[in-house]
Every structure is written in C-alpha cells, then in structure tokens.
C-alpha cells in the first residue's frame, strides 16, 4: 500500500518535475576543455532546489581547478536519513554537459531554451545527465514530503567533470573516503529505451590526437611545401582501417559488441583558402574490448606512424589524451544488481538483462576500489546529439524505481 501511494505521489508531481528539469537545462555547465566555465552556476541552482526540499544534510566538496574563473569545480552530496546507515543507497549523476555542437542542427529548439513537445523535454543535457538527476531528486522529495523514512539512507551525489575524466568529480569524492564496500552504487548515465538493461561492465578507453606536420606553402605551388592536411587525412583513414582489421573481436555481452574506433574532432588549420597547411590535427575516440591490451594498441599506432613518416616525409606525433584500462566488471550476482532487477520488475513489469557498454561512466572508478556499481536508466540514447531530449514518462518511472530501492 505504501509503495502504491509513493508511486501515485510521484505521478502527481509530474509538472513540478518537468519545470525543475527545464530550469536546470537553462544553465550551461560546460567544462574548461570545451571553453566553458564549469558547473558552479548549475550547482548553486541545484543547492537551492535541494535546500527547499529539506534534505537531512547537504555537503559541498569543491575540487580546485585554476582553468575556470571560480577556481573550483563543485560536487554536492545530499543525505536523506534512513532506518539504517549500514547499507546506503547512492545515486550519482553529473552536473557537466557537452557543448551544443553545431547549433544549426538544433531544429526543435535552441540548446539552452528547453521546450516540451510530444511528451519530451528538448535541450542540451536533458538526457545526459539531468533526466536522471531530476528523477533521483524527486524520488527523495516525495519520500520526504510524505514523512516516509526510507529503509536505508539515500544519498544523492551530483558531480563535476564527468565528461572529461572525473578528476574533479567522482574521483575527488572517492579520495575523500565517502564510500563503503557495503554501499549500493547506482550511476544512471546509460541505459536503453525501456529500462531493461543494467550495465555491469565497460570497455577500455583510449583518446589520442594526431599531429601531422608538413611544410606550409602557397596553394598554387604545392611542390614548394608538404600538405599536412592531405597527409593527415590519409594517415587518419589508413590508421582507422588498420585498427579495425587488426582488432576485430566481438563480445555479445557488450553493446555494441565490437571495439569502436572513431576519428572525431578536427581542429582548424589555416585561415585562408590559398595556404597549403603546414600542420593538421585530428582526434580519435577508441572504446576497446577488455581482452585487448591498450599498451599494445598504442605501440601499434606509434609503429604505423613511423612507417607513414618514412614513406611521406611528414612528421606524425601521437599524443595520448586519455587512456583508461577497463576495471573488473561488477559481479552479476552482486546485491545492488539483484535489488535493481527486482525494482525494475515491479515498476516496469519487464525482465532486465545485464551487460557492458562502450561509454565511460563514474561506475568504473567504483569498480577499481572495488565497490560494486551498476549503470542504469531509461533513455532513448540522444546524448551528445542535436535535439537531445528526455521523455517525461521515463523520468517519472525511473523516480519510482529509485524510491522503491530506498524502501526495499
């Protein structure tokens, strides 16, 4: 009976939930790597929301970062006390978002001007990660307002810097010693369209930059120079082909099942059309199945670059940006997996499955401690895309799952 009443109250707060998400979308929280000022403005707004709800305790753990004007990256931890503090439920979402990308591709609305259309809230960061942020807040809000003490203490963490390695976010909190091996850790930062997928494993990640150096010249006299742009494109495409052919393994436990090797960002080179570029910069994002050795892959890339240099006369520099080896997966029989499965069954009447993903989340840092952690949410996977959106129904139903986990 109590559970049904909680679910009913969450449904009644649909409009409040929607307005809260839209308020948060209007505040950009872009990291300094992408020219942003970080998460402070959003954290201050979030603190107002949490304070109004009346959490039992709200703490801030700022990480120093001289690259932003405030010199700090905020991390907020909000506590809703339960009957026991032995087994605590953590729901961890991130404050930072990626930039809008090509704004001309946003056809429904502008990135930071959220609108509601056909049951969806559109805006940058709506799905990644504010959908789950708001769902976790309203799960706790309803319990607080109904004067229901959860069975276990419920702790919401809102962290910075997730999009660029989490040094100033969840890693900062882990170093503060906030977590225990008995904690139940849920990171709602990936999922599928019906909430049936529980992530317990991630791939290794390797991001690198290719700097191709040639010789600048007038474009009408190419023989006087060495076109770094052409050679950079040739090398990137050849490297892409080589890596896909050499590392083709598939593992059906992961979605997608193969390693993903993608050339992504391309930096501007020359300012004029009639200048032959002397330098070219392109980036790769590689998510590698755990059975492959990242050091071996990096060595293969360096060797391939040296061969290309010898054949073309260009200089190829490979600069590692991020290199993280996948930790041991969370045990499929861990208590947090079992409880989340039960909650999903009761709320959504579906049978969840477990598996792995290519995207990196905060869960990986818990698995390294090791503390079992799972990644779950109900999303259409529009993160990092133009016209990103969050389904209102998914926010409401995910909030029910979080509330049930606190009460089970």
Order of alpha helices (4+ residues) and beta strands (2+ residues): alpha-alpha-alpha-beta-beta-beta-beta-beta-beta-beta-alpha-beta-alpha-beta-beta-beta-beta-alpha-beta-beta-beta-beta-alpha-beta-alpha-beta-alpha-beta-beta-alpha
